[in-house]
Amino acid sequence: MRFNSIRTKLIVFMLIATIVPIVTTMIVTYSYTAKSMKERALEDAQNLLYQGQRNVTAVLEELNLGSLNVYSDAELYRQLQTGLADFQTDSRVFAALSYMKSSVPAVHQVYLYASLGKRATIVTNVAGAKRANDIAPFPDLDAYVGSGESISIQPTHKSHTYGFSSLQPQQPSELVFTLHRRIERIPSSEKLGYVSMDVKLSLLTDIVGQLYDVGEEDLYVVDDNGYVVFADDERLLGKPLKASWFSGSLAAGGEESGHFEQGGALLVYERVQTEVAGWTIIKRIPTSYLIREANQAAAINLMLLALSLAVIVTATIIVSLRITAPVKQLVRYMNQVQAGNLNVPIQPSGNDEIGLVVVRFRSMMDTINNLILREYKLELANKTNQLRALQAQINPHFLNNTIQIIGTLALELGVPRIYALLSALARMMRYSMDNEASAITLRDELDHLKAYVELQKERYENRFVFHVDVDDRLMEAQMPKMILQPIIENYFKHGMDKSAEDGVLLLRAHEREDGLLAIIVENNGAAIPEWRLSELRRELASVAYSHREREDAPARGASGIEEQSKLSADNINRSLKLAQDDAEPKIGLNNVLARMKMVYGDEARLEIKNKEPQGVQITLLIKRTVVEGRTNDESTDRG
């Protein structure tokens, strides 16, 4: 299917006119729906995270209040200040720790360390209360509340026994986050001990589990140091969050809440700021999950679009074929006429405007066949007969017989030079009288030319030399008859210095890379004046018997063919008329070029130019062909 045809343009235009609006509507609708869904999801996520932040804040505040019982319980605080230990004080410590454990739901165990006396106490759900004397505090305490802040929360980790090995296996390990508080002597900062409360992660899970869709979305609780307190993946718990989106202001702790898009997901965060800890709740919603409904709608639209396209393409092709089929048929008729088939049967294609054009075209072709074409063929036949008649007038048969009689008489009288000249003239006459051969070989033309030059040598008393440089492979090349003699003859008429004795006439031939045979004739005679040379070239350019005229004629219609027949006939007639007069050099050249173009068309060319320092060079370019029945090897043997 060609892109410059009416059918292609019609199909493409109709497809564009239907597909572009549909696709544009789908894109706009999809974009608007996806944007609306993102905005709605963002609003819902912000509301949920705000509520989750309130709940987490309440839990942390409750933990903070529970840890402050070490100050509000006077007996427990006095024991930490004095370091006294007896059965009654120990019971009081157990009771106070048990109260702290029960004050906050999901507390796994409570650990108390008294610096005075180096005593450690732990209260658990299963193993009850345990006590140890004269031991060091648990190592994690110094890392979190040994100096600086007096309260801190350790990120999620597996619960441990704080050095009480007897707790295992009665007290299994669980995922917990721990509140550590350093107990000080008020109002000074003297350290009295530590209290630690392990809180089950399930408490936090119950709160934040309502803030996201498990399996579709991700939720993280991260402390100010970047450690994960809560995540679906347990491998991340208690470790630094190294996600690419957790950076910049989010990791450093900037605004209280916000959102951004990165890595194909929408991230919404809300900060939890309490006296106990600073946490950030982060919700990660994949974009594909946000716009899943838009994708479903887009998939349905694509199916509808595919169905619509199938219907549209089918209808478009059918309509285009019905509209353009008569036009393509008319083009085929025109192509056949252009190829030379002027009797092509033209059938009407309908009753519409295109059908009317076909009918008018058929009528026009009938007129051309009946009038112009017949006149054109008759004109060509007449010119062919004129050409043959001209050759017959120039070379009468009886003249050849007379020359033979004179040559015989010259031998009888003992004058062989006269016989040689007459023999050369006789060969020329026989060559000219052979009207049956429309094309001859380069070898035959050179034989005729040598006979002509032999006569000219006698006439001008050998005042010039003649050289022929032609490869034997080219001797059997086919060419029109008598095209070299007029070119050589111009040298004797217009270029040769009659008083000089150093005249040079050279003929050479070679085959060019483009397959054309180049025959070059050059001499050292007088140069052609520039104004005359320009005039000659214009006259040669006006000789036109070309295929281009025949190709242009169908495009111009009946008037074009009529113009062509007149133009070709006028050109041939002008060339033949000029050939009858030998007074000017342009005559022979025009005649030669006209006959070359009759045989080879526009591929035949005749070029003329002056040589330096003097002389003229004429080049003939014709298509190389070999006479049927002869091969290159035979040509070589014959030469």
C-alpha positions in Angstrom: 0.0 0.0 0.0 1.6 3.3 -1.2 1.4 6.2 1.2 0.8 8.7 -1.5 -2.4 7.0 -2.8 -5.9 8.3 -2.1 -6.9 5.0 -0.6 -4.1 5.1 2.0 -4.7 8.7 2.8 -8.5 8.1 3.2 -7.9 5.1 5.5 -5.3 6.9 7.6 -7.5 10.0 7.9 -10.5 8.1 9.0 -8.6 6.0 11.5 -6.9 9.1 13.0 -10.3 10.9 13.1 -11.8 8.1 15.2 -8.9 6.7 17.2 -7.3 10.0 18.4 -10.5 11.3 20.1 -11.1 7.9 21.7 -7.6 7.5 22.9 -7.4 11.1 24.1 -10.6 10.6 26.1 -9.3 7.4 27.7 -6.0 9.1 28.7 -7.8 12.1 30.2 -10.3 9.9 32.0 -7.6 7.6 33.3 -5.4 10.5 34.5 -8.3 12.2 36.2 -9.5 9.0 37.9 -6.0 8.1 39.0 -5.5 11.6 40.5 -8.8 11.5 42.3 -8.0 8.1 43.7 -4.6 9.2 44.9 -6.1 12.3 46.6 -8.8 10.2 48.3 -6.4 7.6 49.4 -4.1 10.3 50.8 -6.9 11.9 52.7 -8.0 8.6 54.2 -4.4 7.7 55.1 -3.8 11.0 56.8 -6.9 10.6 58.9 -6.0 7.1 59.9 -2.4 8.0 60.8 -3.6 10.9 62.9 -5.9 8.6 64.8 -3.1 6.1 65.2 -0.8 8.8 66.4 -3.3 9.7 69.1 -3.6 6.1 70.3 0.2 5.4 70.3 0.7 8.7 72.2 -1.8 7.5 74.8 0.0 4.2 75.2 3.4 5.9 75.6 2.0 8.4 78.1 0.4 5.5 80.1 3.8 3.7 80.1 5.4 6.9 81.3 2.9 7.3 84.2 3.4 3.6 85.1 7.2 4.0 85.4 6.7 7.0 87.6 5.3 4.7 90.4 8.8 4.3 91.7 8.5 8.0 92.8 4.9 7.9 93.9 5.3 4.8 96.1 6.9 6.2 99.2 8.0 2.9 100.7 9.6 1.8 97.4 11.4 5.1 97.0 12.6 5.1 100.6 14.1 1.6 100.1 15.9 2.8 97.0 17.3 5.8 99.0 18.4 3.8 102.1 19.4 0.5 100.5 17.9 -1.4 103.5 16.7 -4.9 102.7 14.5 -7.2 104.8 11.5 -9.4 104.3 9.1 -6.6 104.7 10.8 -4.2 102.3 11.2 -7.0 99.8 7.5 -7.7 99.9 6.8 -4.0 99.4 9.1 -4.0 96.4 7.3 -7.0 94.9 3.9 -5.4 95.4 5.0 -2.1 93.8 6.5 -3.8 90.8 3.4 -6.0 90.4 1.2 -2.9 90.5 3.4 -1.3 87.8 3.1 -4.4 85.7 -0.7 -4.4 85.9 -1.1 -0.7 85.3 -0.4 -1.0 81.6 -1.9 -3.7 79.5 0.4 -6.2 77.7 3.4 -5.6 80.0 5.5 -8.7 79.7 7.8 -8.1 82.8 9.2 -5.3 85.1 12.8 -5.1 86.1 14.1 -3.0 89.1 17.7 -2.4 90.0 18.8 -0.6 93.3 22.3 0.9 93.2 22.6 0.8 97.0 23.0 -2.8 97.8 23.3 -3.8 94.1 20.0 -5.7 94.3 17.9 -6.6 91.2 14.3 -7.6 91.2 12.1 -8.8 88.3 8.3 -9.5 88.2 7.0 -11.7 85.3 3.7 -13.2 84.2 4.7 -16.8 84.6 7.7 -17.1 86.9 6.4 -14.5 89.5 9.0 -12.4 91.4 12.7 -13.1 91.5 15.5 -11.3 93.4 19.3 -11.2 93.1 21.8 -9.6 95.4 25.2 -8.1 94.9 25.1 -8.0 91.0 25.8 -5.4 88.4 22.9 -3.7 86.5 21.8 -5.2 83.2 24.3 -3.9 80.5 21.6 -2.4 78.2 20.6 0.1 80.9 23.8 2.2 80.6 23.4 2.3 76.8 19.9 3.9 77.0 19.7 5.8 80.4 23.2 5.6 81.8 23.7 9.3 81.0 21.8 12.1 79.3 18.1 11.6 79.2 16.6 9.9 82.3 14.0 7.9 80.2 14.2 6.1 76.9 12.5 3.4 74.9 14.6 0.5 73.5 13.3 -0.5 70.0 11.6 -3.9 69.5 13.7 -6.9 70.4 13.4 -10.4 71.9 12.7 -10.3 75.6 15.6 -11.4 77.9 15.9 -12.5 81.5 18.0 -9.5 82.8 20.5 -12.0 84.1 17.9 -14.2 85.9 18.7 -17.6 84.2 16.1 -19.4 86.4 13.3 -17.7 84.4 13.9 -20.0 81.5 12.1 -22.0 80.3 9.1 -20.9 82.4 9.1 -17.4 80.8 9.4 -17.8 77.0 10.8 -14.9 75.0 8.5 -12.6 73.1 8.9 -9.5 70.9 8.8 -6.5 73.2 9.8 -2.9 73.2 11.2 -1.6 76.6 10.9 1.6 78.6 14.0 2.3 80.6 14.0 4.9 83.4 16.9 6.1 85.5 15.8 6.6 89.1 17.4 9.7 90.7 17.5 11.3 94.2 15.2 14.3 93.9 16.1 17.1 93.6 19.7 16.1 92.8 20.7 13.9 89.8 22.2 11.2 92.0 21.4 7.8 90.5 19.5 5.5 92.8 18.8 2.7 90.3 16.8 1.7 87.1 13.4 0.5 86.2 12.6 -1.3 82.9 9.2 -2.2 81.6 9.0 -4.8 78.7 5.8 -4.2 76.7 4.6 -6.8 74.3 4.7 -5.7 70.6 1.2 -7.1 70.3 0.0 -3.9 72.1 1.4 -1.8 69.3 0.2 -4.2 66.7 -3.4 -4.0 67.9 -3.2 -0.2 67.4 -1.3 0.2 64.1 -2.8 -2.9 62.5 -6.0 -0.9 61.9 -4.1 1.8 60.0 -3.3 -0.2 56.8 -4.3 -3.1 54.6 -2.0 -6.0 55.4 -0.5 -7.6 52.2 -1.3 -4.5 50.1 0.3 -1.7 52.0 3.3 -1.4 54.4 3.4 0.4 57.7 6.5 1.2 59.8 7.0 2.7 63.2 10.5 4.2 63.5 12.1 6.0 66.4 14.2 9.2 66.2 17.4 7.2 65.7 16.0 5.4 62.6 15.5 2.1 64.3 12.3 0.1 63.4 9.9 -0.4 66.3 7.1 -2.0 64.2 7.1 -3.6 60.7 5.4 -6.5 58.9 8.9 -8.0 58.3 10.2 -9.2 61.6 13.7 -9.1 60.2 13.6 -5.3 60.3 12.6 -5.0 63.9 15.1 -3.3 66.1 17.4 -2.5 63.1 18.0 0.8 61.3 15.6 1.4 58.4 17.7 1.5 55.2 15.0 2.1 52.7 15.9 4.6 49.9 12.8 6.7 50.7 13.8 7.0 54.4 16.2 9.9 54.1 16.3 13.7 54.2 13.8 15.5 56.3 11.8 12.3 57.1 14.8 10.6 58.8 16.0 13.8 60.4 12.6 14.7 61.9 11.1 17.6 60.1 7.4 18.4 59.9 4.9 16.8 62.2 3.1 15.2 59.2 3.3 15.0 55.5 3.5 12.9 52.3 5.5 12.4 49.2 5.8 10.0 46.2 9.0 8.0 45.6 9.9 4.6 44.2 6.4 3.9 42.7 4.6 4.5 46.0 2.8 7.1 48.1 4.3 7.6 51.5 2.3 9.3 54.3 3.8 9.9 57.8 2.7 11.2 61.2 5.1 12.0 64.1 4.5 10.9 67.7 6.2 13.3 70.1 6.0 12.4 73.9 8.3 12.8 76.9 9.0 9.1 76.6 10.0 8.9 72.9 9.8 10.4 69.5 8.4 8.0 66.9 7.3 8.3 63.3 4.4 6.3 61.8 5.0 5.8 58.1 2.5 4.3 55.7 3.7 3.2 52.3 1.0 2.7 49.7 2.1 1.3 46.3 0.9 3.4 43.4 -0.5 0.3 41.6 -2.7 -0.4 44.6 -3.9 3.2 44.7 -5.0 3.2 41.1 -6.1 -0.4 40.9 -9.7 0.7 40.2 -8.5 3.1 37.5 -6.4 0.3 35.9 -9.4 -2.0 35.9 -11.4 0.7 34.2 -8.6 1.3 31.7 -8.5 -2.5 31.0 -12.2 -2.4 30.2 -11.8 0.7 28.1 -8.9 -1.0 26.2 -11.1 -4.0 25.4 -13.9 -1.7 24.2 -11.3 0.2 22.2 -10.0 -2.9 20.6 -13.5 -4.0 19.6 -14.2 -0.5 18.3 -11.0 -0.5 16.4 -11.9 -3.8 14.7 -15.3 -2.4 13.7 -13.8 1.0 12.6 -10.9 -0.5 10.6 -13.3 -3.0 8.8 -15.7 -0.2 8.0 -13.0 2.1 6.9 -11.4 -0.4 4.6 -14.7 -1.4 3.1 -15.7 2.2 2.5 -12.2 3.2 1.2 -12.1 0.2 -1.2 -15.5 1.0 -2.6 -14.6 4.7 -3.1 -11.1 4.2 -4.5 -11.4 1.0 -6.5 -12.7 2.9 -9.6 -9.9 5.4 -9.3 -7.2 2.7 -9.1 -8.8 1.0 -12.1 -8.6 4.3 -14.0 -5.0 4.6 -13.1 -4.3 1.1 -14.4 -5.9 2.1 -17.7 -3.7 5.2 -17.9 -0.6 3.2 -17.1 -1.4 0.7 -20.0 -1.9 3.7 -22.3 1.4 5.2 -21.2 3.1 1.8 -21.9 1.9 2.0 -25.5 -1.3 -0.1 -25.3 -3.7 2.5 -26.9 -6.4 -0.2 -27.5 -6.9 -1.1 -23.8 -10.6 -2.1 -23.1 -12.0 0.5 -20.7 -15.1 -0.6 -18.8 -17.5 1.8 -17.0 -17.2 1.6 -13.2 -20.5 3.1 -12.1 -22.9 6.0 -12.4 -21.2 8.4 -10.0 -18.7 11.2 -10.8 -15.8 8.7 -11.0 -17.8 6.5 -13.4 -18.4 9.6 -15.6 -14.7 10.3 -15.7 -14.0 6.7 -16.8 -16.6 7.1 -19.6 -15.1 10.4 -20.8 -11.6 8.8 -20.7 -12.8 6.0 -22.9 -14.2 8.5 -25.3 -11.0 10.4 -25.4 -8.9 7.3 -26.1 -11.3 6.4 -29.0 -10.7 9.8 -30.5 -6.9 9.5 -30.1 -6.9 6.1 -31.7 -9.0 7.2 -34.7 -7.3 10.5 -35.4 -4.0 11.4 -33.8 -2.4 7.9 -33.5 -3.1 7.1 -37.2 -1.6 10.4 -38.3 1.4 9.8 -36.0 2.2 6.3 -37.4 1.8 7.6 -41.0 4.2 10.4 -40.4 6.8 8.1 -39.0 6.4 5.7 -42.0 6.8 8.7 -44.4 10.0 9.8 -42.6 11.5 6.3 -42.7 10.8 6.1 -46.4 12.4 9.6 -46.9 15.5 8.4 -45.2 15.9 5.4 -47.4 15.1 7.4 -50.5 17.8 9.9 -49.5 20.4 7.1 -49.2 19.3 5.7 -52.6 19.7 9.2 -54.2 23.2 9.7 -52.8 24.4 6.2 -53.8 22.9 5.1 -57.2 23.6 1.6 -58.3 24.7 2.4 -61.8 27.5 4.7 -60.5 29.1 1.7 -58.8 29.1 -0.3 -62.0 30.7 2.6 -63.8 33.5 2.9 -61.3 34.2 -0.8 -61.7 34.6 -0.3 -65.5 36.9 2.6 -65.1 39.0 0.7 -62.5 39.4 -2.2 -65.0 40.5 0.2 -67.7 43.1 1.7 -65.3 44.7 -1.7 -64.8 44.8 -2.3 -68.5 46.6 1.0 -69.0 49.0 0.2 -66.2 47.9 2.8 -63.6 47.5 0.8 -60.4 47.1 3.9 -58.2 44.0 4.9 -60.1 42.7 1.4 -59.6 43.3 1.5 -55.9 41.5 4.8 -55.5 38.6 3.6 -57.6 38.4 0.4 -55.5 38.2 2.5 -52.4 35.4 4.5 -53.9 33.6 1.3 -55.0 33.7 -0.1 -51.5 32.1 3.1 -50.3 29.4 2.9 -52.9 28.6 -0.8 -52.1 28.5 0.1 -48.4 26.1 3.0 -49.1 23.8 0.9 -51.4 23.2 -1.8 -48.8 19.8 -0.5 -47.7 18.7 -3.8 -46.1 21.0 -3.5 -43.1 19.6 -0.9 -40.7 22.5 -1.4 -38.3 26.1 -2.6 -38.9 29.2 -3.3 -36.8 31.9 -0.9 -35.9 34.3 -3.0 -38.0 32.1 -2.4 -41.1 31.9 1.3 -40.4 35.7 1.6 -40.0 36.3 -0.3 -43.3 34.0 2.3 -45.0 35.8 5.1 -43.2 39.3 3.9 -44.2 38.2 3.8 -47.9 37.0 7.4 -47.6 40.2 8.5 -45.9 42.2 6.8 -48.6 40.5 9.0 -51.2 41.1 12.2 -49.1 44.8 11.3 -48.8 45.1 11.3 -52.6 43.2 14.6 -52.8 45.3 16.4 -50.2 48.6 14.8 -51.3 49.2 13.0 -47.9 49.2 16.2 -45.9 47.8 14.4 -42.9 48.0 11.1 -41.1 45.1 8.9 -39.9 45.3 6.7 -36.8 42.7 4.2 -35.5 42.9 2.9 -31.9 40.1 0.5 -31.3 40.2 -2.7 -29.2 39.3 -5.9 -31.1 36.6 -6.6 -28.4 34.6 -3.6 -29.6 34.8 -4.4 -33.4 31.5 -6.3 -33.4 29.6 -3.6 -31.5 26.4 -2.7 -33.3 25.8 0.9 -34.4 23.8 2.9 -37.0 25.2 3.1 -40.5 27.3 6.0 -41.8 27.6 8.1 -38.7 31.5 8.4 -38.7 32.0 9.7 -42.2 30.2 13.0 -41.7 32.3 13.7 -38.6 35.6 13.0 -40.5 34.3 15.0 -43.5 33.9 18.2 -41.3 37.7 18.1 -40.6 38.5 18.3 -44.3 35.9 21.0 -45.0 36.4 23.3 -42.0 39.4 22.3 -39.9 42.3 21.2 -42.0 45.1 23.6 -42.9 45.5 23.0 -46.7 49.0 24.5 -46.7 50.4 22.5 -43.8 51.7 18.9 -43.9 51.4 17.9 -40.3 47.7 17.2 -40.1 46.6 14.5 -37.6 43.3 12.7 -37.5 42.7 10.2 -34.7 39.8 7.9 -34.0 39.6 5.8 -30.8 36.9 3.9 -29.0 36.5 2.4 -25.5 33.7 1.1 -23.3 32.8 3.3 -20.3 31.9 2.0 -16.8 28.2 2.9 -17.3 28.1 0.4 -20.3 28.1 3.1 -23.0 30.4 2.9 -26.0 32.4 6.1 -26.5 33.8 6.8 -30.0 36.2 9.8 -30.0 37.3 11.6 -33.2 39.8 14.4 -32.8 42.2 16.4 -35.0 44.8 19.1 -34.7 43.1 21.5 -37.2 41.5 24.9 -36.6 39.5 25.4 -33.5 35.8 26.4 -33.7 35.1 30.0 -32.6 33.4 30.1 -29.2 30.3 31.8 -30.5 30.0 29.2 -33.3 30.7 26.4 -30.8 27.9 27.6 -28.5 25.6 27.8 -31.6 26.4 24.2 -32.6 25.7 22.9 -29.1 22.3 24.6 -29.0 21.4 23.1 -32.4 22.5 19.7 -31.2 20.4 20.0 -28.1 17.4 20.8 -30.2 17.6 17.4 -31.9 15.1 15.4 -29.9 13.7 12.0 -30.8 13.5 10.8 -27.2 11.6 8.5 -25.0 10.8 11.4 -22.7 8.5 12.9 -25.3 6.6 9.6 -25.5 6.5 9.3 -21.7 5.2 12.9 -21.3 2.5 12.5 -23.9 0.0 10.4 -21.8 0.2 12.9 -19.0 -0.8 15.7 -21.4 -3.7 13.7 -22.9 -4.8 13.9 -26.5 -3.2 17.3 -27.1 0.1 15.9 -25.7 0.3 13.0 -28.1 -0.5 15.3 -31.0 2.3 17.6 -29.8 4.6 14.7 -29.6 3.9 13.4 -33.1 4.4 16.9 -34.5 7.6 17.5 -32.4 9.2 14.2 -33.4 8.2 14.5 -37.0 9.5 18.1 -37.1 12.8 17.1 -35.5 13.4 14.2 -37.9 12.3 16.3 -40.9 14.7 19.2 -39.8 17.6 16.8 -39.4 16.9 15.1 -42.8 16.6 18.4 -44.5 19.9 19.5 -43.1 21.5 16.3 -44.3 20.8 17.2 -47.9 23.0 20.3 -47.7 26.8 19.9 -47.1 27.5 23.6 -46.9 27.8 23.8 -43.1 29.4 21.5 -40.4 26.2 21.5 -38.4 24.4 19.6 -41.1 26.4 16.4 -40.7 26.4 16.5 -36.9 22.6 17.1 -36.7 22.0 14.2 -39.1 24.3 11.9 -37.1 22.7 12.7 -33.8 19.2 12.5 -35.1 19.8 8.9 -36.4 21.5 7.9 -33.2 18.5 9.1 -31.2 16.2 7.2 -33.5 18.0 4.0 -32.5 19.1 4.6 -28.9 16.8 7.3 -27.6 18.1 9.7 -25.0 21.1 7.4 -24.2 22.7 8.6 -27.4 24.7 11.8 -27.1 27.1 13.8 -29.3 29.6 16.1 -27.6 31.9 18.6 -29.3 34.7 20.8 -27.8 37.9 22.5 -28.8 41.3 21.0 -27.8 44.4 22.8 -26.5 46.4 24.3 -28.1 44.4 23.6 -31.2 42.0 21.1 -32.8 38.5 19.8 -32.2 37.3 16.7 -30.4 33.9 15.1 -31.1 32.6 12.3 -28.9 29.8 9.9 -29.7 28.1 8.0 -26.9 25.9 5.0 -27.8 24.6 1.9 -26.0 26.9 -1.1 -26.7 25.2 -4.1 -28.3 26.6 -7.1 -30.3 25.3 -8.3 -33.6 23.3 -11.4 -33.2 25.1 -14.6 -34.1 28.5 -13.2 -33.1 30.3 -13.6 -29.8 33.2 -11.7 -28.3 35.5 -14.7 -29.1 34.4 -14.7 -32.8 34.9 -11.0 -33.0 38.5 -11.4 -31.7 39.3 -14.1 -34.2 37.9 -12.1 -37.0 39.9 -9.0 -36.1 
